[in-house]
Each structure stands twice: as C-alpha cells, then as structure tokens.
Amino acid sequence: MWAASCLASCCAACACDACRTVVSGISRRSARIAYCGLFALSLILSWILREVAAPLMEKLPWINHFHKTPDREWFETDAVLRVSLGNFMFFTILSVSMVGVKTQRDPRDAVHHGGWMMKIICWFILVVLMFFVPNEIISFYESVSKFGAGLFLLVQVVLLLDFVHGWNDKWVGYDEQFWYVALLVVSLVCYLATFGFSGILFHWFTPSGHDCGLNTFFIVMTLILVVMFAIVALHPAIGGSILPASVISLYCMYLCYSGLASEPRDYECNGLHNHSKAISTGSLTLGLVTTVLSVVYSAVRAGSSTTLLSPPSSPRAGAGKPLLPMDKVDEHEEKEKISQSRIHTPSST
C-alpha cells in the first residue's frame, strides 16, 4: 500500500512538472497561444458542466433557494454563466494589470509570460468562487453578457472580413486566369450553400400549420442582406470583390440558424426538437469551434500586427523589445527604416 501511494505521488508530481514545462515552453514562444489554450479549456469545462452539473447544483442551498425548483435547463445555463463570469474576472484582472506595458523590459511582463502555475490556480479559484455568488448577480451578468455577445459577433465579422480580404488579395496577386476562376468557383459555392441553408431553415423553423411569422421575418431579412452585400460588392464605385460578400453571406445565414436554434425546445416553431439529438449536439459543437477559431485568430492576428485592432507604433533605435512581436514583414520594414536613419544621420566628430 505504501509503495502504491508513493508511486501515485511520483506520477502526479511528474505529470504536474510535465504540464508546467509544456506550458512554460509554449508561453515563452507565444503567451497568446497559452491564453487561447486556457480559454479552450474553459469552453470544455462549460460544456461538461452543462451536461452533468444540473443534478449537483439542484442540491446546493445557496443556488436552489427558490419557492419552486427551476427546471433542469435553468441549472445547465446557470453553470455555464458562472464559469463565464469566472473567466471574465480572471482575464479582466490580467488586462488591467497590463495597462501601460509597452515592452518586455517592464517588470509586469513577467506576469504576462510567466507564472502559469499560479495563474491557472487563480483561474480555478475564481471559477469555483463564482458558484458561491448569489443568483441576482448571475442574472445581472446574464443580461449584460447578451450585449457583450453582440459586440463579439461584430468583432467576428471584422476578423472574418480581414481573413477573406487577405485570401482574396493573395489569389488576385498571382495574376493568373486559374486563380480568378478559383475565386469565382469558391464564391458560387458559398452562395449556393447560403441559399441551400436558407431552404433548410424554412423547412425546420417555419413548419406548416403554425404561425411562425417572426422566424420567417429573420430568414427573409437575412436573404435580403445577402442580396445587398452582393450589390454593394459589385458596384463600380466600391470596387470590391464577390468573395468577401459570399463568405459573409454564408456566415450571416449561419448566425440566423444559430439564433433560431436557440429558441425554447418546446416552442412549436423550433423544428429541431423533432429531429435527432445529434443535430443539436452538432450545432453546439460548430458554435464552440467557431468561437475558438475566432479567439485564436484574433489573438494571433491582432496581437502580431501593428495595423489590425491596434494603434501603429514607431519603434526607435535602442527601444525595448515589443511585448508582442510584429509580423515578419512589418519587422523587416522597421529594421530597414532604422538602418536608413542611421546611415543618413551625420556621425559626430
């Protein structure tokens, strides 16, 4: 028994040391990747709690103090909100602590790139503490987070446009007939998927025999926006491309589906409850993947660029190393500017 206990302790210590080594190695190369990994872990934890935490939360006296016990769906949502609030507190504290940090010479940069074991412990403690917070605070956070979710959707659209425009410029830059045809084919596929998706939404969320005018309004309005995107992109005064318009149209149709699928399960116009549970699980998985990709892309793209979502900087010779390294192209251009300034500066005699 003593040998088994000693072996288990050694295995646990080795596992913790290995995790600490891996996280430290990743954070030294890019702290953004480590933070994105922690965010992905939060999403996985939220998903697990959403599926299994309801029976446990029903027994917690400081949560279940209602005159009548809420339904199971309330506890599932409440568990996710408490994990979300813990993450919000954790990343807000880190953001405030890094205000004014410009270079890695700042002592506070050690908090950003190091101390991961302590940060993970603090993150875990904050998440656990949120399950002791009164229901009124969680309800207030739920109301506020709806507006935050809307802002995050706008950020997702901006990031998607940035990605698609870069994709379009790269293919156009080849200046070959094949790549122009490829752009046209991809755009047509996106539009076909958009209109095919709209047909599925009409079938699922506007069943015959029920008054589903609101669902019909949202689907039709999305289709009108799709046509408007195409008209604006093809207008001579804009000089745009059809590829960004087609991709954004498909994304807007997905957002329409996501909104309609979030309607109450017992709502007569929500046709998903008549289908297999795999569809709901698949839509939830797709939403999680989309969120993770958006956060990862925003962290890597905005954090490594001096033009996207960040003010331009003008490094001086001898200045400290930037907190987040720039893209290779930007870094090369800055080195050329510094070298040219040194050449043109008259030497002291």
N, C-alpha and C positions, 0 to 999 in steps of 0.2 A: 504494500500500500504506500509506504514511504517512497519507494522507487518510482511508482506511477505518478505520485504527486510531484516529485522532483522533476520528472520528465515533462509533465504537463506545464510546470512553471517555466522550464527551459524553452519549450516550444512557444509558449506565449511571449516570452521575452524576445526570442529570435524573430517571431512574427512582427512584433512591435518595432524592433530595430530595423527589420527589412522595410516595413512601411515607411518609417521615418527616413531611411536612406533614400528610398524611391521618391518620396515627396520632396525631400531636400534637393535631390538632383534635378527634378523637374522644375522646382521653383527657382533654382539658380539659373536655369536656361530661360525660363519664362514663367513669372509668377501668375500671368494671366491664365495659363493652362491649368495650373493648380487650383486657382479660384473657380474656373469653369468646372473642374472635376468635383469640387466641393458643392457647387450648385447642382450638378447632375446627381450627386449623392442625395441632396435634399429632395429632388424630384422623385427619386426611387423610394426614399423614406415616406414621402407623402402618399405615393401610390400604395405602398404596403399598409400604412395606417388606414387609408381609405377602405381597404378590403377587410382588415382584421381588427381594427381598433374599436369598432362600434360596440361590441359586447362588453369590452373593458370599460369604455367611457360611460356606459349606462350605469355602472356601479360606483362611479366617482361622485361623492356627495357634493363637492363644490361645483360640479358641472351639472349634474342632474338634480337641480333643486326647483323644478317646475311643478305646478299643480298636477299636470298630466305629462307623463313621459313622452318626449318627442319621438317621431318615427326614426327608423334606422338611418335614413338618408341624411337627417339633420346631424347626427353624430359623425357620419362619414365626412360631411362638409366641414364640420367644426374641427375635426382632427387636422385636416389639410390647412385650414386657416391658421391654426395655432403653430404649425410648422412654418408656414409662410411668414407669420409675424416674427418668429424667432430668427429667421433668415434676414428679414428686413432690419431688425435691430442689430444683428451682427454686422452686416455689410454697411449699414449707416454709420455705426461706430468707427469702422475701419476707414470709411470715406472721410469722415470729419477729422480723424487723426492724421490724415494725409494731406489736408488742405495746406497749400503753400509749399509743398515739397516739389522741387524742380529737378534736382539731380540726385544721383546715388551717394553723393558725399553728405547729404543730410542725415543726421543720426536716426531720424524716424524711418529712413528707408529700410533699416533692419527689421522693422515691424512689417513692412510690405513683403520683403523677400524671405524673411526667416521666421523662426519661432512657430513653425507649423504645428508641432505637437500641442503647444499651449493654445494656439488659435482654434484647433479642432476641439480641444476640451472646452474652450469658451463657447464655441458654436453649439456643442452638445448641451451645455448647461443652459444656454439661452433658450434652446428649443424645449427642453424639459420644463423650464420655469414658465413657459407660456401655457402649459397645461394647468397651472395654478392661477391663471389670470381670470378675473370674473367674466361672465358671459357678456356683460354690457360692453366691455372694452373690445371683445372679439366681434361683437355685432357692429360697433363703430368702425373697426378696422375693415370689416367686410364691405361696408358702404363706401369707405374711402378707396379701397383697393379696386373697386369697379372702375373708378376714374383713372387710376393708375394703369389698369389693364388696357383701357382705351388708348392712353398715351404710348404704352408699349407696342400696341398694334401699329400706331403711326411710325414708331421707330423701326419696326419690322419692315414696313413698306419702304422707308428710306433706304434701309440696308439692302433690301431686295432690288431696288432700283439701282443702287450703286453697283451691285454684283452684275446685274443684267447689262447695264451700260458698259461695264468693263468687258464683259463677254462679247457684246456687240462690236465694240471698238477693236477688239483683238481680231475678230474674224474679218471685219471690214479692212483692217490694216494689211491683211495678206494680199488684198487687191487681186484676187483670182476669182474666176467665174464659179468655181466649185463652192467656195465659201459663201458667195452670195446666194447660190441655190440652197445651201445648207441652212442659212438664216431664214429663207422663205419657207423651207420644209418644217423647221422647228416652230416657226410662228403659226403655220397652218395646223400643226399637230396640237399646239396649245389652244387654239381657237376651237378645234374640233372637240378636244377634251372639255373645254368650258361649256359649250352648248350641249354636249352629251351629259355632262354633270348636271346642268340645269334641268334636263329632262328627267333625270333620276330624282332630283329634288321635287319636281312637280308630282312625280309618282308617289314618293314617300310622305311628303308633308302637305299635300292637298288632296286627301282621299275623297272620293265621290260620296255624296250623301252627308257631308259635314260642311259647316260654314267655317272655312279656313281663309278668309279674306286677308288677314294680316300676313300669313305665310306667303300667299300669292303676291302681295304687295312687295315683300322683301325680295322674292325671286325675280319679279319683273323689274324692280328698281335696279337690281344688280345687273340684269341683262342690258338695261338702258345705259348704265355706266360703262359696260363693256363696249357698246357701240360708240359712246362718246370718246372713250380712250382711243379707239381706232381712228376716229375722225380727227381728233387733235393731233395724233402722231403723224398722220398722213397729210396734214395741212401744210401747204408750201411755206407759210410764214413761220412754222415751228421748225421744219427741217429735221424732224425726229426719225425714229426707226420703228418698224412694226413689231420687232421682237420684244422690247420692254413693255409695250402696250399689251401684247398677247400674254406674257408671263404674269403681269399684274392682274389681268382679267381672270386668269385661272386662279390666282391667289384670292381674289375677291370672291369668286364663286365658292372657294373652299371656306372662307370666313362666313359666308352666308350659310353654308351647310353646318359649320360648327355652331353658329348661333341657333339655328333651328333644331339641331340635335340636342341642345341644352334645355329645351323645353321640358316641362314635367313629364315623367314617364307615363302617367295616367291621362295625359292630355290627348283628346281624340284626334287631333291633327298631327300628332307626333307618331309617324308610322314606324319608327324604329322599334317600338315595343312589340310589333307584330313579327319582327324578324329575329334571327338568331342572336344570341348574346355576343357572338364573335364580331358582329358589326360594331356594336358599342365599344367593345374592347379594342377593335382595330382603329376606330376613330379617336379613342383616348390615346392610344399609342402614337398615332400620327401627330396628334397635338403635342405630346411630350417631345417627340423627335424634332418637330418644327421649333418648339421653344428652345431646346438645347442648341440646335444649329444656329438659331438667331443670336443667342447669347454668346456662343463661341465665336461666330463670325464678327459680331460687334466688338468683342474683346480683342480679337486679333487684328481686325481691320482698323478700327478706330484707335486702338492703343498703339499701333505701329505706324500710323500715318500722321503727317502734320497737316493734312487738309480735310479729313473727314471727322466731323464731330469734335474737333479740337482746334484751338487757335494756332496760327502759324507761329513758329519760333525762329529766332535768328541766333544760332549759337555763335559765340565769339571764340577766338583762339584762346586756348587755356581754360575755357569754361569746363565745368564738371560734366561728367558723362550723363546723358539724359536718363531720366527714371525709366522710360520705356524706349528702347531703341527704335530708330526710324527705319523705314523701308530701305532696301539696298540702293535703290535709285536715288531717293532723297539724300541718303548718307553720302553717296558718291558725289552728288551735286554740291553738297555742303563742303566736302573736302576740297573740291575744285575751287569754290569761291574763297575758302580760307587760304589756299596756296597762292591764288592770283593776288589776293590782298597783300600777302607777304612779299610777293615779287614787286608790286608797284609801290610798296612803302619804302621810302629812301632810308638807307642804312645810316646809323649815327656814326660820326667820325670822332 
